[in-house]
């Protein structure tokens, strides 16, 4: 196939050329006229399975012939003569072992790092070990580094590296994946050197970024019938620029640096590397522009010399659009609209970006047109339905069961999937409504059983029993062996998935994501003996990381021409349109992860990879992708309410074009932006909401028969201030949905403190000497412990009670001298017989003095209403006094009210008297009669927000009234008349 040569055989293909197609074309051309078995003797080694599949597809298009052997680089380890090299240790086992080692080290030396960093440290240590094995760097090299460190940081690092030294000493017997791969490559290279193969061997598509791979590439290039074909090789870069790439500290982030290092190791001049085929890129002029724009930083001054030599910039940039969106959402919509047009036109279009959040936004935007893109990356397993379900189940062992956690699992589609889900969903709904209305926030087995007894559903008891077995009392913070934790976790997950009937596993392990989850769990169970003992929190972290490292593909058939690729795949497959998205610093290129072990200088000194390596690989992917026939370059100007920084490559391209106005560079850049602005204008049209008439301020007028015939005294304030709320609650029958997780809000504080004071007063009725601050605080502690499960709220409320306790005791003794407590939570009612209306009330406390007069008290945990507020709006105590004098409370006969007082428990305590002299009972009742009579009139509307105390006050039904489309200056519009 190849003519004899004393020089290493290296070829290249320029950016913009369909690499797999050109590779196949070159093979066919070199075997024209050869015997049919000649091509079959070729061994083709590629770096990804996707590349191998594409090459096979291209050969399958015909004509019929014998195919070459297509292998991956990792397939070399499967040869028959490698039996002496042990199988690699599973990566998961190695990480579990590292977790134990790091945990033990931190127990002995807790000052090295916080325990929460165990998994991060274990992962980064594993990554460092892989890199050291792959690059052939021993721990001795790290020990011999010249480090002057006065802070003790290097000593801490060596403590961590010391715990993994034995892995290097035992690498021949228990190699990890990278170690075995290097051992395989070294063995294969040695065998080739001793007995060179007589058949052609070609490595195609690899950049040689890893040390072991480059060793293999160098060996193949020197074989009598070996060759290396480099993807995206820049044939437009002059020799002096290649020479400027010698220093990796300055040039590692250049897209061609790896090729320069590879050629230098072989003694090959990059400028002498020939093309594999004569095929030209889609736009050679654009390749020259991109090559100049990406020159290494030390020689960018050559823009001044080489820039004027560029011609026809308008043609070079003609098929590039630059979309600079104001936000990532607009960027995603612009991309989705372009992909939709490509689908309509039959174009093959691919979105390329490392920003997975952006790809999810684009996928969501495409859903409106029922377009499902073919996303090569799939979905992270921990975000799939089985992954989420398993993580929720794992949380049951970590913390006390909450109502939120319980209902989250009960509503999951995999829960109770092994038997009838209809009754399960119905009972889940009833349980949710109960927990929202009555709590508790931390349900127990007894709470669930008591609820089941109130249900009429015949299976409620059995279902509640299943709940108590699966969900309650699962908290287990102690350390347990990982194998046992995995067993318990999966057993519980399967029982929850099956449901309250049967012994199966439900649909947990069915379909693609379920099978992938089962494989991940099986792997974890198999390696669990290496994991030692973990507490529930550490197990959750480990389990989450395990699932996050795996991906699952959607089994739904995607659109065949709308694709989402990773940056590596641009070199594998061709497309009519490439959209390079997320071109901002930190996104593309991604910010290198901080290395807790070695800085750049030490990495270079040790022979390890620099952090800029990934940036250089991304730059190479960018250089290849931007050379496609049609390209979109997109970025968002703002992200998460912060200004973004344009990607360095796009920034260089813009600066170069702006600096060449005489060659038309600035005009070409303006045209690129104009095409992008046209796309953004289309997004604006899509997003334009149009004009909709705003809602008017409602004042519904229901028929008198539908209006409420009974209200409590506490609702009269609302009837005066916000009548619409009364309409929504009593006419429409709507109630605000309580939060799932009850919080220690003002309402609960009022209920609990009312109970504290009621019990305290009852227990001191017979012996006023017990009326002391100590007794009051003791009662507060007891009631709070029983009713308030939040430690922070208990502490805060106790502190508030402590501040007001002395004042309350002093004033309580005065109240006792005036009258004796007689009734607590006393219920009363009075009728307006001519209107058919009943007013109800519940008085917190009623005392009776020696003359038989009543003293009505109402406890307020907030600020009591002022005199004017009571006269015009908040008439609770005035109306309670009227009920007491007109109808009485319960068994208490009507009697004169001597006084009515708010006992304020905020800000040190305060008593506010109801203005009984200014508003005597007869006047209050007459005005109340007039108010109710007015709302019994057919033309009286329940106006929304009629007289709110403050415009910032929030009403439960403001959204229903569409407040915000109107304001309080608008006239109310009556509806429902006639």
N, C-alpha and C positions, 0 to 999 in steps of 0.2 A: 504493500500500500504506500509506504514512504520510501523515498530514495535514501541510500546510505548517507549518513552525515556524522561528522565528529562533534557537531554543536548540538546542544539541547534543542529539542523541537518544541517551540511554543508558537501558537497562533492566537489571534484576537478577532473579535467582532465588535464593531463600533456601537455606541448607544443608538437606539432607534431602530435597530435591526431585530426582527423576530428571531431570537437566539435559537430556540429549538428547531424552527423551520430551516434557518441557515445551516445549522449543524447537520440536519438530515440531508439537505441539498448538497452540502460538501461531501458527505459520505457517498452519496449516490454518484456524484461527479467523479470521485476518485476510483470508483469501481465500474465505471463505464467500460464495457468490453471484457471485464474480468469474468472468471468462472462463477457459477451461481453460489458456490460455497465460500467464496472469498469474503463476502460481506458477513457471512455467518461466523467467520473466525474472528471478527472484530469484537473486542471486549470494551464496552462503553461504560464508564463509571461516572455517575452524576451524583449531585448532593442532596436531592429531594425526590420523594416519591411522585410529587406533582410533575416534576420535570420528566421523570421516567414515563409517566402516563401520557404526557403530551407527545413525547417522541414516539411512543408506540402508536398513538392515534395518527400521527403524521405518516408513519410507515403503512398503517392500515388503509390509507386512502388509495394505495396502489402506485404503480403496478405490483403484481404479486412477485414476491422474492423472499429469500431466506433472511431472517432478521438477525442483527447483531445481538450479542448477549448484553443486556442492559442491567447493570448492577448499581446499587448505592455504595457509597464509601463504607457505610456501616456493615454492608454485606460481606466485606472481606473477612470478617471474623468468623464466618460460617464455613470456611474451607476445611476439607478433611484433615489436612496436616497440621491443624492448630489445636489438636486435642490436648497437647501438653500445657496450653494456656488455660488456666481455670476460668470458669464462668464468672461474670462480674457479680459483685454483691449488689442486690437490689438497692436503688437509691433511697427508697423509703426506709429500709433497715438502717442504712448508714445515717440518715437524718435522725431517726429515733435514738440511735446510739449516741449521736452528738448531743441531742437534747438532754440525755441523762448525764453526759460528761459535763456539759455546761452547767446544769442544775447543781451537780455535786460541787463543782468549782465555786459557784456563787454561794453555796451554803458555807463553804470553808472560808471564802474571802468575799463577804457581802459588799465590800467597798468597791469591787471591780465594776459592777453594773447592777441595776435594779432587776429584780426577778421577772418583772414584766417583759424584759428584753430577751428572755431565754430563747424563744423561737426565732426571733430576728437574728440573734447571734449564731444560733445553730445553722440557720439557712445561709448566712453570709460565710460562716466557716466552711460549710459544705461547698459553696461556690468557690472559695479560695482554694480549697483542696483540689476541686476539679480543674481549676486553671493551672495550679502548680503541676498536676499530673500531665495535663495536656501540653504544657509548655516545657516539661522536663526540668522543673525547678525543684530541688530538694530542700528540706528544712534547713540543712546546713548553710545553704546560700542565704536564707533569711537571717539565720543567726549571725552570719559574717557581715551583714550590712553595716555600713558606717553611719551610726546614729548618735547624735549628741542631744540627749533629752534630759532636761533637768526637772521635768514635771512628773516623771514616773509613768508617763503614758506608754512608752516603749516597754517598760517592765511589765505593765498590765497586758500588753499585746502578747508578749512572749509567754505569759502565764497561760493564755488561751491557746496559743500555738503549741505549747508543750503537751497539752492533753490530746492532740491529734498526731503527734510524732510517730506513735507506734503504728498508725495506719500506713505510713510510708515505709516503715521497716518490714511490714508484713504484706506489702503490695504484690509481691510475686505469688503469694498463696491466696490472698483475698483481695484481688484488685477491684477497684470501683470501675464504673463504666468508662470514664476517661482514661484511666490507667490501662485497662485492657485494650482499648482502642489503640493507644500508643504502642503497647506491646505487640499487637497484631500488625500494625503498620511497620514497625521496626523489623519484625520477623519476615514479613512479605518482602520488604525492601532488601533484606539480607539474602533471601532466596533468589530474588531477581538478579542481584549482583553476582551470585555464584552461578546461577543458571538462567541467563536472560531468556524470557519467553520468546517464541518465534512467531507469535500472533500479535496483531496490532492491539495496543492498549491505549485508550484515550480517556483523559479526565476532562470533563466539559462542564462549565457553569459554576465552578467554585472560584472564590477570590483568594483562597489560602489565608484566611484571617486567623485561623488557629494553627498552633505550631505543628501538631501531628499531621494535619491535613497538608501543610506546606511541605513537610518532609516527604510525604507520599507524592505530591505533585512534582517535586524536584527529581525524585527517583524515576517517575514515569517519563518525564521529559528527557532523561538521559538514556532510556532504553532504545535498542536498535529500531524497534517499531513502536515506540511510544510517542505520545504527543499530549500537550495540554492546550486547551482552547479557553481563553479568558473572555468572560462576558463584559460588555460595556467598556471595552478598551479604548482609551482616548487617543486616536491617531492624529488628532489636531494639535497635541501638546508638543512644543519643540523640545529639543534635547536639553538646552540649558535649564528649562523648567523641571524636567525629570531629575536633573542633577540637584535641584534645590530641595528635593524630598528626602535627602539623606538623614536628617535629624528627626527622629520620631517625636521628640518633645515639641517640635514646631509643626510637623506635617502629618501626624497621625490622623487628623480629622479630614485630610484631603481624600477625595474619592478614588484617586489612583495610587495612593501610597502603598497599598498591599501589593499591587502589581510591580511597583518599583522595588520593593523589598524582595519579592520573588525573583525578579529578573537579576537583581544584584547578586543574590545567593547563587544563581546559576552562571553568572558571568556573562549575561546576555544584555545587550544594549536595548532599552525599550524601543528606541526609534527604529531598530532593525527587525522588530517582530512583525511578521507578515499577516495579512488577512486570511482567514480560513476560506472565505468565499469573496468574490468581487461584489457581492450585494452591497448597495449603498443605503444609508439610512433614509428615512422619509424626508428629511430636510437637512442636507449637509451644512447649509449656511447657519441654521440654528445650532447645530452641534458645535460649530466654531465659536459662536457667541457664548454658549454655555461653557465651553472649555476655557475661554478667556475669563469669564465671570468667576469661575471657581479656581482660578490660579491660587496657589498657596500664599498666605499672608505676606511672607517676606519678599515676594516678587510682584505684588499687585501694582508696583510702580510701572510695570511693563504695560499696564493699560494705556499709558500715555504713548508708548511706542507702537504697540500692536493694535490698539483700538482703532486708529485711523485706517488701518488696513482692512477692516471689516466693511463689506459692501452689501447692498441690498438687505438692509436690516428690516425694512418693511415686509419683504417676502419671508425673511427668517421668522418673524414674529406674527405672521398673518393668521396662523391657526391657533394662536394662544390667546385665551381670555383671562383677564385678571379680575377676580371678584373679591372686593374688599368690603365685606358685610359689616354692618354695625354691631351684630351680635352673633353668637353661635347658632341661635335659633334661625335667624334669617339666612345664615350661611347654609344650614341644613336644608331649608326650604328651597333655596336657589339650586342646590345640588339635586334635590329630589325632582324639581321641575325639569331640569336638563336630562336626568335619567328617564323621566317619563317620556320626553320628546324622543329620546333615543329608542325607547321601546316602540313608540308609534312608527318611527322611521325604519325599524329593523336593524339599527346599529348595535354593534357590540360595545357596551360602555362599562367601564370599570372605575369604581371609586377606590382610591388608594390613600390610606392614612393610618398612622399608628394610634390615633385618638379613637378609642372604642366608644366613648360617650357620644362623639359626633356620629359615628356609624349607626348607633342606636337611634339617634334623633332622625337621621336620614331614613332609616327603615320605618320608623313610625310615620314620617311624612308621606312615604310612598304607599302606606297602607290605605290612605284615602282614595287611591286609584286602584286598589286591589293588586298592587305589584309587590311581590315578595322577592327581594334580591337574593342572589346566591352568595351568601356570606361564607367565605372559606374558613374564617376563624370560629364560626359557630357561636355558642353561648357558653360562658363559664358554667361548669357543672353546679357550683354552689348557688347560681341564680336560676337554675332550672327548677321545675316543680318538685321533683324528688329531692333535689339538693336543699331547697328551702324547707321542705317538710322535715328532712332528717336533722337540719340545724335547729328547727323549732323544738323537735323532740329532745335533742341534746340539751337545750336550755332548761328543760324540766329538772335535770339533775343539778343544775347550777344554782338556782335561786328558788325562793318560795313561790308557789303558784299564785299568779295574779289573774284577775278576771280577763285582762287583755291577752295574756299568753294562752289561757284556756280557750277563749273564743277564736283567737287566731288559728289555733290548730283545728278546732271543731269546724271552722268554715273552709279549711283547706280542701281542695278537690280530691286529694288522696285519702282523706280521713273517712272512715266508714264506707270505703269503696268496695268492700267484699260482700256487702249485703245491701238491702234496700236503703237508699239515701233519703227517700222522701220523708219518712217519719223522723229520721235523724235531723234533717234540715228544719223541720217544723219544731221539734223540741229545742234545737239550738236557738231558733228565733225566740221562743218563749223564755228560755233561760237568759238570753241576752237582755230582753226587756226587763226581766226580774232583776238582774244584776245592775242594770243601769238605774232602775228606780229605787231599789232597796239595798244594793250591795250584797255582801261586803266586797271591798276591793281585793281581799285575799281569801277566796272561798275555800272552805274546808270540806271534808267528807260529810260532816254533820250538816253543813249548810246545804249541800247538794241533795242529801236525802230528805231534809225537811221541805225543800222546794218540790221534790218529786211527789211528796205526799199531797201537795195542793193541786196537782195536775189530774185532769180527768182522763188523759191518754192512758190506755191499759198497759203500754210498754214503757211508760215513764220510769217506773221503779227499776226495771231491768236496765234501761239506758243509764239511769243515774248510778246504778251499781257499777256499770262498765266505766263510767267517768271516775268514780272514786278509786277503782283499781288502777286505772291507767294514768290518772293525772295528779291525784292528791298524794301528799307525803312522799314525793319523789326526790326532794332536795337531799343531796348527799355531798357535802363539801369536803369530806375526808379523802385522804389519798388511798387509791385502790389500784390494783394492777391493771395496766392498759387492756390486756386481753379480757378481763372480766368486765371492764367498762364497755368495751365494744360489744360483747355478748349481751349485756343488759340493754344497751342502747338499741341494738337491732331487734331484740325480742320485743321491746316496748313499741318500737316503730311499727313492726309488723302487726302487733295486736291492735294498735290504734288505726292502722290502715284497714284491717279486716273489719272492725266494727264490733257492735255489741252481740252479734250472733256469728257462729261458725269459728273455725280454727285456722283459717287460711292467712294469707298475707295481703289480701286486697289487690289493688292494682299498683302497689308500690314499685315492684320490679318489672313491670310490663313496659312495652314500647322502648324507643331508643334511649331516652334519658334515664329511664329506670334501670335498663340493663347496664348502662355506663356507671350509674351509681352503685349497682350491686357489684360490679367489677372492682370499683374503688374500695368498697367496704371489704370485699374478699381479700384484696391486697393488704389492707390495713390489719385485718384479722390474722392474716398469715404472718405478718411481721411484728405483731403486737408483743410477742415475748421479748423482743429487743427494746421495748419502750419503757419497761420498769413500771413504777407507780406514779400516777398523776392524780391531782385533785380535779374537781369538776370544771373549774375555770380553765386550767391548762388543757384539759381534754377538749373543751369547746374550741379553744384557739387552734389546737392541733387539727381537729376535724375540719374546721373552716379552711385552714391552709391547704389541707389535702384536697378538698373538693375544688378550691379556687385554682389549683394548678392543672386541672383537667377541664376539657371542653366537650361539648356535645353538639352534634349537628341536628338541626330541625328536620324531622323526617318528611315534612311537607315539600312537595316538588316546587322548587323556586323558578323564577323566570330565567330562561336559558341564556339571555343576552344582557341581563343587568346583574353586574357582579360587584362584590366588595372583596378587595384583596388586601393582604398585608404588603408591606413595602418590598419584601423579598420576591413576591410573585410577579412583579412587573417584568422580570427577566425571563419568566417561565412561559407566559402566555401572551398572545397578541390581542389587541383590541383596537377598534376604530377610534374610540374616545377614551382618554384617561383623565380622570379628575383627581388632581393632587390637592388634598384638602387638609385643613388644620395647619397651614404653613406659618406657625408662630413658634418662637423660641419656647422650649419646654414641652412642646407638643411634637413638632417635627422640625429640627431634631429634638428628641426627648432629653431632658436634663439627666446627666449621668447620676446614678445613685451614689450617695456618699459611701465611701469605703472606710469602715471603722478600723481597718488593719494597716494599710500602707498608703502613703501619699504618692503623687505622681513620680516624684524623683526616686523614691525607694522602689517603686514598681519598675521603673526603667532600669535602675541599678541591678535589680534582681532578675531581669529578663522576663517580667510578666507583662501582660497587656495593659496599655494605658487606658484611662477612662474615656479618652477621645476615640477609642477604637469603634465603639458603636456609632458615634457621630460620623466617623469616616465611612462606615458601612451604609448608614442612612444617606450620606451624601452621594455615594455610588448609586444607590437605588434611585435617588432623585435625578441624578444625571441621566440614567437610563430612561426613566419614565417621562421626563420632560422632552425627550426626543421623539415621542410618539407622533403619529400623523396629526391628531387634534388633541389639544391639551387645555384643561382648565386649571388655573392656579387659584385656590381660594383660601381665604383667611378671615377671621373675625377681628375687628378693631378693638372690641371690648369683650371680656369674658368674666362672668361672675362679678360684675360691677367694677372691674378693674381694667385699666388700659393694657393691651397686649403689646408684645415686641415682635416685629416681623421676623420671620425666619432668616437666618444669616444668608442662605443661598438666594432667596428671593430678594433680599435687601441688596446683595451684590449685583444681581441682574438688573434691578431698577437703577442702581447707581451707575452701572456701566452704560446703560442705554441713555440715561439722562445726561451723561457726559459726552455723548456723541451726537450733538444736534446737527452737525454738518452732514453726517451720514444718514440722517433721518431716525436716529435712535430715540430721541425724545418724542417724535411724532409716533413712532412704533409703540412706545410705552403708553402714550395717550390713547392710541387706538385699542390697545389691550384693555385699558381701564374702561374705555367707552363700551366695549363689548360686555365687560363685567357689569357696568351700570345698567345696560339694557336688561340683563338678567335680573338685577335687583329691582328694576322698575316693574318687571313682570311679577315678582314676588309681592311688591306693594299692591298691585292690582288684585292679586289673589287674596291678600290679607285685608283689603279694604272692606270694612264692615258695612258700608252703606249707611243710610240714615234711617233710623227707626224712631218713631214718635215716642218721647219719654212718657212714662206712666204719670198719671195725675195723682194728686194727693187724695187717697181714698177716704170716703165717709159712707160706708155701706149702710143701707136702711132695710134691714130684714123685716119681715112681717112681725107684728107685735106678739103673735103666738110663738114665734121662734126665739124671742128675746129671753134672756135669763130671768127666771122667777125667784132666784135666790142668789145672794152674794154674801161673802163674809166681810167684816168691817175692814180687814186688811186690803180687800180688793176695791174699796170705795176710792182710796187714793188713786189707784190705777184708772178707775172709771173717770175720775176728774182729769187726770194728767194725760192718759193715753187710752181713750175709749176703744180704739181699734183693737187693743190687746184683749179687752173683755169680749169683743165680738169674735176674735179668732179663737179664744179659749172656750167660750160657752156656747156660741152659735155654731161655729165650724167644728168644734170639738177637737181642736189641735192642742197638743202639749209639746213643749220643747223636749227634745230627746236628751236625757241626762248623759253625761260623759261616761264612757265605759269604765274608766279608772277614776273613781271618786277621788277628789283632791280635798285637802283641808281648807276649804273656802269659808267665806263669811257665814254662809247658811249653816254649814256643819258646826262652825264655832258657836253660833247662836244656840243651836239645838243642844250641844254638849254642855255649854255653860248654864243654860236654863236648867238642865237636869242636875248639875252640881248644886246650884242654889236651891232648887226645890228640895232635894234630899237633905241638904244642910239645914234648911228652915224646918222641915218636918222633924228631924232628929233633935232639934233644940227647942221644940215647942214647950215641952214640960219642964225644961231646966235651962233658963236663959244663961246660966253661968257657963254653959257649954258653947256659948256663942263667942268663940275666940278665933283669932287669925289662924292659930295652929290647927284647930279642928277644921276650919274651912279649907286650908291648903291640903290637909290630909284627905278630905273628901274629894278635892279636885284631882289629886294624884290617882285616887282609886277609880273615879269615873273616866278620866282620860285614858288610863291604862286599858280599860275595858272597851272603850268606844273609838279611840283614835290610834290606828296602827302605825302612824308615822312618828318616829322618834323626834324628828326635828320640830314637827308641829306641836307635839306634847310639850317639849321644852319651851317653845315660844309662848304657847298659851298659858303655861304655868307661870312664866315670867310676867305676863300681862296680869294674870290673876294676883300674883304677889304684889304688883305695884298698886292694885286697887283694893287689896284685902283690908288694910287698916281702915280706909275710908268706908268700905262697905260695913264692917263690923260696927264702927261708930254710928253710922246713920241707921243701921239696923236696930240698934238699941233704942234710938229715938223713935223709930217706927213702932217698936214693941211697946213703948210707953204710951203711944197714942191709940193703938188697937192691937187685937190679937189675930194672927193668921188663921183663916177659916177654910178657905178653898184654894186648891192649886189646879191649874189647867181647867178652870170651870167653864162649862159650855152653856151658852145662853142663846136665845132667839127672840125676835119680836117681829110682828107681822104688820104690813100695811094692807089691811083687809080690803079696802076699796080698790087697790091696785093688784091684789093677788100676789104680793111680793113678800118674801121673808128675808130678814137680815140676821145673820148668825155671827157669833163671836166666841172666842176662847180666851178668857182672861188668864194671864200668867199667875196672878195671885190676887185674892180678895181678903182683906182684913175687916173685922167688925169691932167697932169701939163699944164703950159701955152704954152709949145711947142708942145702939142698934144701927148706927150709920155705917156706910160702906167706905172702905179705902181701897181703891183699885190700883194695882201696880203692874207695870209692864217692863220687863228687863230688855235693855238695848245694849248689844255688844258694840254697836257703832255709835254714831253721834245722834242723840235724840233730836226730834224736830223742834224748831223754835215755836214761840207763841203764834206768830203770824202764819207759819206753815200749818199749824194745827187749825187755825181759824178758817183757812181758805183751801187747804189741800189734804193734809194728813189728819183726818178726823177720827182716827182709830179710838183713842181714849174717850173722846167726846161721845162717840156713838156707843161705846161700851157703857158709859155712864147712863146714856139714855135707855139702853136695854135694861140695865139694872133697876132703874126707877120705873120703867113701864111694865116689864114682864118678869124681871128677876133672872137669876142664873141657876138653872137646874132646880134643885129643891129650895133654893133661897127665894123667899118671897120678895116682891118689889120693896125697895127701901131707898131712902135718901142717900145720895153719894156725897160724902163730906169732901172728898178730894180724889183726884186721879193723877198719878205721878209716873213719869218715865224714870227708871233707874238706869242711868247710863254707866256702863262699865269700861268706857274708854277714856284715855287721857287723865287718869287719876280719879275718875268717878265724878258724876254730876247728876243732880236731881232736877228734872224739868216738870213743872206742874201743868196740867191741862187747864186752860182758861175757862173754868166753869162759870165764873162770874160774868165774863164777856159773852159766853155762849151757853146760856142755861138750857136745860134739857128740852123745854118746850120749843125753843127757837131752833135748836139743833135738829129735832125730829121734824119740825115743819120744813126746814130747808132740805132735809133729806127726802121728805115726801115729794117736794117740788122737783128735786133732781131725778128721782126714779120716775115720776110722772112724765117728765120731759122725755126720758128715754123709752117710755111706753108709747109715745106718739109715732105714728107711721112715718112721718117725714123727718124724724130726728135721726141724724146719721152718727155713726160711731167714728168720729174723726181721728185719723192717725196723728199721734204726737201733738195733741191739742195744746198742752201746757206743761211741757217737760221742764224739770227744774234746771237743767242745763242742756244746751244743744249737743254736748258730748255724751249725754246719757244714752245708754244702749238699751233697746227694747228687745224682748224675746221674739217679736214678730216684725221687726223692721225689714227683714229681707222679704217677707211675704207682702208687706206693704210697698215694697220696692223703693224704700227710702234711699235717697241719693239721686234718683231720677227727678225727684222733686225736693223742695225744702220747705221750711215752716213759713216762708213768706207766700207760698202758693195758696190759693183758695181751695178748700176741700171741695171735691166733686161728689155729690150724692149719687149713689147707684142703688138699684133694686126697688125704686119707687114704682108704684102702680102694679 
